[in-house]
Amino acid sequence: LLYLSDGKIDDTELPHHMKITQMVLDEYHREYNRAKDDIKNALGRISMTTDLWSDPNHDSYMAVTAHFMTR
């Protein structure tokens, strides 16, 4: 989108918002399956860590991280 103002692409070359949504979902599923396979084939134990926080608007967030070894 940054190129749009420089005249390098025009509106007709931008994908439809539904196409972008589908591209993002497809990539999510690929990465999800890759991570699932990596964890399934981990060598030894899997260590988990978590972090909880909230922003100034009191929206809560939680992050979960898995540490493991692969070949």
HTML snippet that shows the backbone in 3Dmol.js (N, CA, C, O; Angstrom):
<script src="https://3Dmol.org/build/3Dmol-min.js"></script>
<div id="view" style="width:600px;height:400px;position:relative"></div>
<script>
const pdb = `
ATOM      1  N   LEU A   1       0.814  -1.191   0.000  1.00  0.00           N
ATOM      2  CA  LEU A   1       0.000   0.000   0.000  1.00  0.00           C
ATOM      3  C   LEU A   1       0.859   1.256   0.000  1.00  0.00           C
ATOM      4  O   LEU A   1       0.437   2.303  -0.492  1.00  0.00           O
ATOM      5  N   LEU A   2       2.057   1.154   0.548  1.00  0.00           N
ATOM      6  CA  LEU A   2       2.918   2.322   0.558  1.00  0.00           C
ATOM      7  C   LEU A   2       3.330   2.716  -0.861  1.00  0.00           C
ATOM      8  O   LEU A   2       3.586   3.890  -1.129  1.00  0.00           O
ATOM      9  N   TYR A   3       3.393   1.749  -1.761  1.00  0.00           N
ATOM     10  CA  TYR A   3       3.767   2.058  -3.141  1.00  0.00           C
ATOM     11  C   TYR A   3       2.661   2.791  -3.889  1.00  0.00           C
ATOM     12  O   TYR A   3       2.929   3.443  -4.899  1.00  0.00           O
ATOM     13  N   LEU A   4       1.450   2.696  -3.420  1.00  0.00           N
ATOM     14  CA  LEU A   4       0.321   3.311  -4.097  1.00  0.00           C
ATOM     15  C   LEU A   4       0.538   4.804  -4.291  1.00  0.00           C
ATOM     16  O   LEU A   4       0.239   5.333  -5.362  1.00  0.00           O
ATOM     17  N   SER A   5       1.048   5.487  -3.289  1.00  0.00           N
ATOM     18  CA  SER A   5       1.255   6.931  -3.399  1.00  0.00           C
ATOM     19  C   SER A   5       2.410   7.281  -4.320  1.00  0.00           C
ATOM     20  O   SER A   5       2.480   8.409  -4.808  1.00  0.00           O
ATOM     21  N   ASP A   6       3.315   6.348  -4.571  1.00  0.00           N
ATOM     22  CA  ASP A   6       4.446   6.599  -5.465  1.00  0.00           C
ATOM     23  C   ASP A   6       4.115   6.310  -6.925  1.00  0.00           C
ATOM     24  O   ASP A   6       4.956   6.521  -7.798  1.00  0.00           O
ATOM     25  N   GLY A   7       2.897   5.828  -7.204  1.00  0.00           N
ATOM     26  CA  GLY A   7       2.508   5.543  -8.578  1.00  0.00           C
ATOM     27  C   GLY A   7       3.024   4.218  -9.096  1.00  0.00           C
ATOM     28  O   GLY A   7       2.950   3.968 -10.299  1.00  0.00           O
ATOM     29  N   LYS A   8       3.546   3.356  -8.231  1.00  0.00           N
ATOM     30  CA  LYS A   8       4.090   2.078  -8.680  1.00  0.00           C
ATOM     31  C   LYS A   8       3.003   1.045  -8.920  1.00  0.00           C
ATOM     32  O   LYS A   8       3.181   0.151  -9.747  1.00  0.00           O
ATOM     33  N   ILE A   9       1.873   1.146  -8.212  1.00  0.00           N
ATOM     34  CA  ILE A   9       0.724   0.276  -8.466  1.00  0.00           C
ATOM     35  C   ILE A   9      -0.539   1.129  -8.433  1.00  0.00           C
ATOM     36  O   ILE A   9      -0.558   2.221  -7.864  1.00  0.00           O
ATOM     37  N   ASP A  10      -1.577   0.612  -9.048  1.00  0.00           N
ATOM     38  CA  ASP A  10      -2.838   1.344  -8.988  1.00  0.00           C
ATOM     39  C   ASP A  10      -3.891   0.484  -8.277  1.00  0.00           C
ATOM     40  O   ASP A  10      -3.629  -0.660  -7.907  1.00  0.00           O
ATOM     41  N   ASP A  11      -5.062   1.047  -8.097  1.00  0.00           N
ATOM     42  CA  ASP A  11      -6.121   0.367  -7.340  1.00  0.00           C
ATOM     43  C   ASP A  11      -6.491  -0.991  -7.905  1.00  0.00           C
ATOM     44  O   ASP A  11      -6.856  -1.888  -7.145  1.00  0.00           O
ATOM     45  N   THR A  12      -6.408  -1.168  -9.218  1.00  0.00           N
ATOM     46  CA  THR A  12      -6.836  -2.424  -9.824  1.00  0.00           C
ATOM     47  C   THR A  12      -5.882  -3.575  -9.502  1.00  0.00           C
ATOM     48  O   THR A  12      -6.253  -4.738  -9.658  1.00  0.00           O
ATOM     49  N   GLU A  13      -4.678  -3.275  -9.061  1.00  0.00           N
ATOM     50  CA  GLU A  13      -3.709  -4.324  -8.749  1.00  0.00           C
ATOM     51  C   GLU A  13      -3.783  -4.789  -7.288  1.00  0.00           C
ATOM     52  O   GLU A  13      -3.123  -5.758  -6.914  1.00  0.00           O
ATOM     53  N   LEU A  14      -4.577  -4.108  -6.473  1.00  0.00           N
ATOM     54  CA  LEU A  14      -4.713  -4.502  -5.076  1.00  0.00           C
ATOM     55  C   LEU A  14      -5.720  -5.640  -4.965  1.00  0.00           C
ATOM     56  O   LEU A  14      -6.790  -5.574  -5.570  1.00  0.00           O
ATOM     57  N   PRO A  15      -5.394  -6.693  -4.196  1.00  0.00           N
ATOM     58  CA  PRO A  15      -6.345  -7.793  -4.028  1.00  0.00           C
ATOM     59  C   PRO A  15      -7.573  -7.345  -3.240  1.00  0.00           C
ATOM     60  O   PRO A  15      -7.506  -6.433  -2.415  1.00  0.00           O
ATOM     61  N   HIS A  16      -8.671  -7.994  -3.507  1.00  0.00           N
ATOM     62  CA  HIS A  16      -9.922  -7.753  -2.792  1.00  0.00           C
ATOM     63  C   HIS A  16      -9.725  -8.140  -1.327  1.00  0.00           C
ATOM     64  O   HIS A  16      -8.926  -9.029  -1.031  1.00  0.00           O
ATOM     65  N   HIS A  17     -10.434  -7.493  -0.415  1.00  0.00           N
ATOM     66  CA  HIS A  17     -10.254  -7.766   1.020  1.00  0.00           C
ATOM     67  C   HIS A  17     -10.564  -9.215   1.362  1.00  0.00           C
ATOM     68  O   HIS A  17      -9.975  -9.754   2.299  1.00  0.00           O
ATOM     69  N   MET A  18     -11.464  -9.860   0.640  1.00  0.00           N
ATOM     70  CA  MET A  18     -11.748 -11.274   0.899  1.00  0.00           C
ATOM     71  C   MET A  18     -10.580 -12.155   0.482  1.00  0.00           C
ATOM     72  O   MET A  18     -10.307 -13.167   1.127  1.00  0.00           O
ATOM     73  N   LYS A  19      -9.891 -11.783  -0.587  1.00  0.00           N
ATOM     74  CA  LYS A  19      -8.712 -12.530  -1.030  1.00  0.00           C
ATOM     75  C   LYS A  19      -7.592 -12.406   0.005  1.00  0.00           C
ATOM     76  O   LYS A  19      -6.920 -13.390   0.314  1.00  0.00           O
ATOM     77  N   ILE A  20      -7.391 -11.204   0.537  1.00  0.00           N
ATOM     78  CA  ILE A  20      -6.368 -11.003   1.560  1.00  0.00           C
ATOM     79  C   ILE A  20      -6.715 -11.798   2.811  1.00  0.00           C
ATOM     80  O   ILE A  20      -5.837 -12.409   3.420  1.00  0.00           O
ATOM     81  N   THR A  21      -7.984 -11.795   3.199  1.00  0.00           N
ATOM     82  CA  THR A  21      -8.424 -12.574   4.356  1.00  0.00           C
ATOM     83  C   THR A  21      -8.113 -14.047   4.147  1.00  0.00           C
ATOM     84  O   THR A  21      -7.602 -14.703   5.055  1.00  0.00           O
ATOM     85  N   GLN A  22      -8.411 -14.579   2.967  1.00  0.00           N
ATOM     86  CA  GLN A  22      -8.154 -15.989   2.682  1.00  0.00           C
ATOM     87  C   GLN A  22      -6.653 -16.275   2.681  1.00  0.00           C
ATOM     88  O   GLN A  22      -6.232 -17.327   3.163  1.00  0.00           O
ATOM     89  N   MET A  23      -5.849 -15.373   2.154  1.00  0.00           N
ATOM     90  CA  MET A  23      -4.393 -15.559   2.148  1.00  0.00           C
ATOM     91  C   MET A  23      -3.847 -15.613   3.575  1.00  0.00           C
ATOM     92  O   MET A  23      -2.987 -16.439   3.880  1.00  0.00           O
ATOM     93  N   VAL A  24      -4.338 -14.742   4.440  1.00  0.00           N
ATOM     94  CA  VAL A  24      -3.894 -14.726   5.835  1.00  0.00           C
ATOM     95  C   VAL A  24      -4.310 -16.017   6.531  1.00  0.00           C
ATOM     96  O   VAL A  24      -3.507 -16.614   7.247  1.00  0.00           O
ATOM     97  N   LEU A  25      -5.545 -16.455   6.333  1.00  0.00           N
ATOM     98  CA  LEU A  25      -6.006 -17.700   6.947  1.00  0.00           C
ATOM     99  C   LEU A  25      -5.227 -18.915   6.449  1.00  0.00           C
ATOM    100  O   LEU A  25      -4.901 -19.805   7.235  1.00  0.00           O
ATOM    101  N   ASP A  26      -4.927 -18.960   5.155  1.00  0.00           N
ATOM    102  CA  ASP A  26      -4.135 -20.072   4.604  1.00  0.00           C
ATOM    103  C   ASP A  26      -2.751 -20.115   5.244  1.00  0.00           C
ATOM    104  O   ASP A  26      -2.263 -21.186   5.605  1.00  0.00           O
ATOM    105  N   GLU A  27      -2.121 -18.957   5.384  1.00  0.00           N
ATOM    106  CA  GLU A  27      -0.791 -18.907   6.007  1.00  0.00           C
ATOM    107  C   GLU A  27      -0.867 -19.308   7.473  1.00  0.00           C
ATOM    108  O   GLU A  27       0.008 -20.019   7.967  1.00  0.00           O
ATOM    109  N   TYR A  28      -1.902 -18.862   8.168  1.00  0.00           N
ATOM    110  CA  TYR A  28      -2.094 -19.261   9.567  1.00  0.00           C
ATOM    111  C   TYR A  28      -2.181 -20.776   9.679  1.00  0.00           C
ATOM    112  O   TYR A  28      -1.523 -21.364  10.538  1.00  0.00           O
ATOM    113  N   HIS A  29      -2.977 -21.422   8.830  1.00  0.00           N
ATOM    114  CA  HIS A  29      -3.135 -22.874   8.895  1.00  0.00           C
ATOM    115  C   HIS A  29      -1.821 -23.594   8.588  1.00  0.00           C
ATOM    116  O   HIS A  29      -1.511 -24.601   9.224  1.00  0.00           O
ATOM    117  N   ARG A  30      -1.050 -23.096   7.629  1.00  0.00           N
ATOM    118  CA  ARG A  30       0.256 -23.702   7.326  1.00  0.00           C
ATOM    119  C   ARG A  30       1.178 -23.619   8.549  1.00  0.00           C
ATOM    120  O   ARG A  30       1.795 -24.613   8.934  1.00  0.00           O
ATOM    121  N   GLU A  31       1.265 -22.447   9.148  1.00  0.00           N
ATOM    122  CA  GLU A  31       2.147 -22.265  10.306  1.00  0.00           C
ATOM    123  C   GLU A  31       1.647 -23.045  11.522  1.00  0.00           C
ATOM    124  O   GLU A  31       2.452 -23.602  12.268  1.00  0.00           O
ATOM    125  N   TYR A  32       0.347 -23.092  11.726  1.00  0.00           N
ATOM    126  CA  TYR A  32      -0.229 -23.859  12.834  1.00  0.00           C
ATOM    127  C   TYR A  32       0.142 -25.339  12.702  1.00  0.00           C
ATOM    128  O   TYR A  32       0.579 -25.963  13.668  1.00  0.00           O
ATOM    129  N   ASN A  33      -0.036 -25.894  11.504  1.00  0.00           N
ATOM    130  CA  ASN A  33       0.288 -27.305  11.288  1.00  0.00           C
ATOM    131  C   ASN A  33       1.777 -27.568  11.421  1.00  0.00           C
ATOM    132  O   ASN A  33       2.179 -28.615  11.930  1.00  0.00           O
ATOM    133  N   ARG A  34       2.604 -26.628  10.969  1.00  0.00           N
ATOM    134  CA  ARG A  34       4.056 -26.785  11.103  1.00  0.00           C
ATOM    135  C   ARG A  34       4.442 -26.786  12.583  1.00  0.00           C
ATOM    136  O   ARG A  34       5.228 -27.630  13.015  1.00  0.00           O
ATOM    137  N   ALA A  35       3.900 -25.854  13.358  1.00  0.00           N
ATOM    138  CA  ALA A  35       4.208 -25.791  14.788  1.00  0.00           C
ATOM    139  C   ALA A  35       3.713 -27.041  15.508  1.00  0.00           C
ATOM    140  O   ALA A  35       4.401 -27.569  16.381  1.00  0.00           O
ATOM    141  N   LYS A  36       2.525 -27.514  15.148  1.00  0.00           N
ATOM    142  CA  LYS A  36       1.974 -28.722  15.761  1.00  0.00           C
ATOM    143  C   LYS A  36       2.881 -29.923  15.486  1.00  0.00           C
ATOM    144  O   LYS A  36       3.144 -30.721  16.385  1.00  0.00           O
ATOM    145  N   ASP A  37       3.360 -30.051  14.243  1.00  0.00           N
ATOM    146  CA  ASP A  37       4.262 -31.153  13.897  1.00  0.00           C
ATOM    147  C   ASP A  37       5.598 -31.021  14.623  1.00  0.00           C
ATOM    148  O   ASP A  37       6.153 -32.021  15.080  1.00  0.00           O
ATOM    149  N   ASP A  38       6.118 -29.804  14.733  1.00  0.00           N
ATOM    150  CA  ASP A  38       7.384 -29.589  15.444  1.00  0.00           C
ATOM    151  C   ASP A  38       7.262 -30.013  16.903  1.00  0.00           C
ATOM    152  O   ASP A  38       8.152 -30.676  17.436  1.00  0.00           O
ATOM    153  N   ILE A  39       6.162 -29.633  17.551  1.00  0.00           N
ATOM    154  CA  ILE A  39       5.967 -29.995  18.954  1.00  0.00           C
ATOM    155  C   ILE A  39       5.773 -31.496  19.107  1.00  0.00           C
ATOM    156  O   ILE A  39       6.284 -32.103  20.047  1.00  0.00           O
ATOM    157  N   LYS A  40       5.029 -32.094  18.177  1.00  0.00           N
ATOM    158  CA  LYS A  40       4.794 -33.537  18.224  1.00  0.00           C
ATOM    159  C   LYS A  40       6.107 -34.310  18.097  1.00  0.00           C
ATOM    160  O   LYS A  40       6.257 -35.370  18.705  1.00  0.00           O
ATOM    161  N   ASN A  41       7.059 -33.793  17.315  1.00  0.00           N
ATOM    162  CA  ASN A  41       8.329 -34.475  17.067  1.00  0.00           C
ATOM    163  C   ASN A  41       9.472 -33.911  17.905  1.00  0.00           C
ATOM    164  O   ASN A  41      10.638 -34.151  17.591  1.00  0.00           O
ATOM    165  N   ALA A  42       9.165 -33.174  18.955  1.00  0.00           N
ATOM    166  CA  ALA A  42      10.203 -32.576  19.794  1.00  0.00           C
ATOM    167  C   ALA A  42      11.054 -33.656  20.455  1.00  0.00           C
ATOM    168  O   ALA A  42      10.568 -34.731  20.808  1.00  0.00           O
ATOM    169  N   LEU A  43      12.334 -33.337  20.611  1.00  0.00           N
ATOM    170  CA  LEU A  43      13.242 -34.233  21.309  1.00  0.00           C
ATOM    171  C   LEU A  43      13.182 -33.913  22.803  1.00  0.00           C
ATOM    172  O   LEU A  43      13.435 -32.775  23.201  1.00  0.00           O
ATOM    173  N   GLY A  44      12.859 -34.879  23.609  1.00  0.00           N
ATOM    174  CA  GLY A  44      12.844 -34.648  25.051  1.00  0.00           C
ATOM    175  C   GLY A  44      11.610 -33.902  25.506  1.00  0.00           C
ATOM    176  O   GLY A  44      10.526 -34.043  24.940  1.00  0.00           O
ATOM    177  N   ARG A  45      11.799 -33.110  26.537  1.00  0.00           N
ATOM    178  CA  ARG A  45      10.691 -32.425  27.185  1.00  0.00           C
ATOM    179  C   ARG A  45      10.376 -31.093  26.513  1.00  0.00           C
ATOM    180  O   ARG A  45      11.188 -30.530  25.779  1.00  0.00           O
ATOM    181  N   ILE A  46       9.174 -30.617  26.791  1.00  0.00           N
ATOM    182  CA  ILE A  46       8.732 -29.313  26.306  1.00  0.00           C
ATOM    183  C   ILE A  46       8.488 -28.432  27.524  1.00  0.00           C
ATOM    184  O   ILE A  46       7.709 -28.791  28.407  1.00  0.00           O
ATOM    185  N   SER A  47       9.145 -27.292  27.572  1.00  0.00           N
ATOM    186  CA  SER A  47       8.958 -26.344  28.676  1.00  0.00           C
ATOM    187  C   SER A  47       8.023 -25.236  28.210  1.00  0.00           C
ATOM    188  O   SER A  47       8.143 -24.726  27.096  1.00  0.00           O
ATOM    189  N   MET A  48       7.095 -24.878  29.081  1.00  0.00           N
ATOM    190  CA  MET A  48       6.123 -23.831  28.760  1.00  0.00           C
ATOM    191  C   MET A  48       6.330 -22.643  29.700  1.00  0.00           C
ATOM    192  O   MET A  48       6.597 -22.817  30.889  1.00  0.00           O
ATOM    193  N   THR A  49       6.204 -21.438  29.150  1.00  0.00           N
ATOM    194  CA  THR A  49       6.209 -20.228  29.965  1.00  0.00           C
ATOM    195  C   THR A  49       4.987 -19.407  29.587  1.00  0.00           C
ATOM    196  O   THR A  49       4.477 -19.511  28.472  1.00  0.00           O
ATOM    197  N   THR A  50       4.524 -18.593  30.523  1.00  0.00           N
ATOM    198  CA  THR A  50       3.374 -17.731  30.249  1.00  0.00           C
ATOM    199  C   THR A  50       3.670 -16.322  30.731  1.00  0.00           C
ATOM    200  O   THR A  50       4.526 -16.108  31.589  1.00  0.00           O
ATOM    201  N   ASP A  51       2.964 -15.386  30.177  1.00  0.00           N
ATOM    202  CA  ASP A  51       3.052 -13.995  30.593  1.00  0.00           C
ATOM    203  C   ASP A  51       1.655 -13.401  30.494  1.00  0.00           C
ATOM    204  O   ASP A  51       0.977 -13.574  29.481  1.00  0.00           O
ATOM    205  N   LEU A  52       1.227 -12.714  31.521  1.00  0.00           N
ATOM    206  CA  LEU A  52      -0.079 -12.059  31.549  1.00  0.00           C
ATOM    207  C   LEU A  52       0.124 -10.569  31.765  1.00  0.00           C
ATOM    208  O   LEU A  52       0.976 -10.164  32.555  1.00  0.00           O
ATOM    209  N   TRP A  53      -0.650  -9.758  31.070  1.00  0.00           N
ATOM    210  CA  TRP A  53      -0.577  -8.317  31.269  1.00  0.00           C
ATOM    211  C   TRP A  53      -1.867  -7.681  30.778  1.00  0.00           C
ATOM    212  O   TRP A  53      -2.685  -8.325  30.121  1.00  0.00           O
ATOM    213  N   SER A  54      -2.033  -6.412  31.109  1.00  0.00           N
ATOM    214  CA  SER A  54      -3.181  -5.655  30.607  1.00  0.00           C
ATOM    215  C   SER A  54      -2.704  -4.283  30.166  1.00  0.00           C
ATOM    216  O   SER A  54      -1.708  -3.761  30.667  1.00  0.00           O
ATOM    217  N   ASP A  55      -3.428  -3.713  29.225  1.00  0.00           N
ATOM    218  CA  ASP A  55      -3.062  -2.391  28.727  1.00  0.00           C
ATOM    219  C   ASP A  55      -3.796  -1.327  29.551  1.00  0.00           C
ATOM    220  O   ASP A  55      -4.605  -1.667  30.414  1.00  0.00           O
ATOM    221  N   PRO A  56      -3.524  -0.055  29.294  1.00  0.00           N
ATOM    222  CA  PRO A  56      -4.177   1.008  30.075  1.00  0.00           C
ATOM    223  C   PRO A  56      -5.705   1.000  30.003  1.00  0.00           C
ATOM    224  O   PRO A  56      -6.368   1.547  30.885  1.00  0.00           O
ATOM    225  N   ASN A  57      -6.266   0.384  28.962  1.00  0.00           N
ATOM    226  CA  ASN A  57      -7.729   0.286  28.841  1.00  0.00           C
ATOM    227  C   ASN A  57      -8.292  -0.957  29.528  1.00  0.00           C
ATOM    228  O   ASN A  57      -9.473  -1.272  29.389  1.00  0.00           O
ATOM    229  N   HIS A  58      -7.441  -1.652  30.265  1.00  0.00           N
ATOM    230  CA  HIS A  58      -7.810  -2.857  31.001  1.00  0.00           C
ATOM    231  C   HIS A  58      -8.171  -4.032  30.094  1.00  0.00           C
ATOM    232  O   HIS A  58      -8.919  -4.921  30.502  1.00  0.00           O
ATOM    233  N   ASP A  59      -7.642  -4.042  28.861  1.00  0.00           N
ATOM    234  CA  ASP A  59      -7.757  -5.231  28.017  1.00  0.00           C
ATOM    235  C   ASP A  59      -6.675  -6.210  28.465  1.00  0.00           C
ATOM    236  O   ASP A  59      -5.512  -5.831  28.599  1.00  0.00           O
ATOM    237  N   SER A  60      -7.047  -7.443  28.691  1.00  0.00           N
ATOM    238  CA  SER A  60      -6.110  -8.440  29.199  1.00  0.00           C
ATOM    239  C   SER A  60      -5.505  -9.248  28.056  1.00  0.00           C
ATOM    240  O   SER A  60      -6.159  -9.504  27.045  1.00  0.00           O
ATOM    241  N   TYR A  61      -4.258  -9.640  28.233  1.00  0.00           N
ATOM    242  CA  TYR A  61      -3.531 -10.431  27.241  1.00  0.00           C
ATOM    243  C   TYR A  61      -2.789 -11.553  27.951  1.00  0.00           C
ATOM    244  O   TYR A  61      -2.384 -11.423  29.107  1.00  0.00           O
ATOM    245  N   MET A  62      -2.622 -12.654  27.235  1.00  0.00           N
ATOM    246  CA  MET A  62      -1.826 -13.759  27.742  1.00  0.00           C
ATOM    247  C   MET A  62      -0.986 -14.310  26.595  1.00  0.00           C
ATOM    248  O   MET A  62      -1.488 -14.533  25.493  1.00  0.00           O
ATOM    249  N   ALA A  63       0.289 -14.523  26.868  1.00  0.00           N
ATOM    250  CA  ALA A  63       1.184 -15.139  25.895  1.00  0.00           C
ATOM    251  C   ALA A  63       1.649 -16.476  26.473  1.00  0.00           C
ATOM    252  O   ALA A  63       1.966 -16.578  27.658  1.00  0.00           O
ATOM    253  N   VAL A  64       1.682 -17.492  25.621  1.00  0.00           N
ATOM    254  CA  VAL A  64       2.191 -18.797  26.008  1.00  0.00           C
ATOM    255  C   VAL A  64       3.315 -19.131  25.046  1.00  0.00           C
ATOM    256  O   VAL A  64       3.152 -19.044  23.829  1.00  0.00           O
ATOM    257  N   THR A  65       4.465 -19.517  25.604  1.00  0.00           N
ATOM    258  CA  THR A  65       5.634 -19.839  24.789  1.00  0.00           C
ATOM    259  C   THR A  65       6.072 -21.254  25.127  1.00  0.00           C
ATOM    260  O   THR A  65       6.158 -21.624  26.298  1.00  0.00           O
ATOM    261  N   ALA A  66       6.350 -22.047  24.092  1.00  0.00           N
ATOM    262  CA  ALA A  66       6.864 -23.416  24.285  1.00  0.00           C
ATOM    263  C   ALA A  66       8.315 -23.435  23.825  1.00  0.00           C
ATOM    264  O   ALA A  66       8.647 -22.948  22.744  1.00  0.00           O
ATOM    265  N   HIS A  67       9.172 -24.009  24.666  1.00  0.00           N
ATOM    266  CA  HIS A  67      10.589 -24.153  24.348  1.00  0.00           C
ATOM    267  C   HIS A  67      10.874 -25.652  24.186  1.00  0.00           C
ATOM    268  O   HIS A  67      10.562 -26.454  25.065  1.00  0.00           O
ATOM    269  N   PHE A  68      11.466 -26.007  23.056  1.00  0.00           N
ATOM    270  CA  PHE A  68      11.758 -27.418  22.820  1.00  0.00           C
ATOM    271  C   PHE A  68      12.851 -27.524  21.768  1.00  0.00           C
ATOM    272  O   PHE A  68      13.164 -26.557  21.073  1.00  0.00           O
ATOM    273  N   MET A  69      13.422 -28.714  21.664  1.00  0.00           N
ATOM    274  CA  MET A  69      14.508 -28.972  20.721  1.00  0.00           C
ATOM    275  C   MET A  69      13.979 -29.834  19.566  1.00  0.00           C
ATOM    276  O   MET A  69      13.172 -30.741  19.771  1.00  0.00           O
ATOM    277  N   THR A  70      14.445 -29.536  18.364  1.00  0.00           N
ATOM    278  CA  THR A  70      14.144 -30.351  17.196  1.00  0.00           C
ATOM    279  C   THR A  70      15.448 -30.699  16.487  1.00  0.00           C
ATOM    280  O   THR A  70      16.507 -30.154  16.797  1.00  0.00           O
ATOM    281  N   ARG A  71      15.350 -31.588  15.560  1.00  0.00           N
ATOM    282  CA  ARG A  71      16.530 -31.922  14.740  1.00  0.00           C
ATOM    283  C   ARG A  71      16.599 -31.048  13.545  1.00  0.00           C
ATOM    284  O   ARG A  71      17.519 -31.178  12.737  1.00  0.00           O
TER     285      ARG A  71
END
`;
const viewer = $3Dmol.createViewer("view");
viewer.addModel(pdb, "pdb");
viewer.setStyle({}, {cartoon: {color: "spectrum"}});
viewer.zoomTo();
viewer.render();
</script>
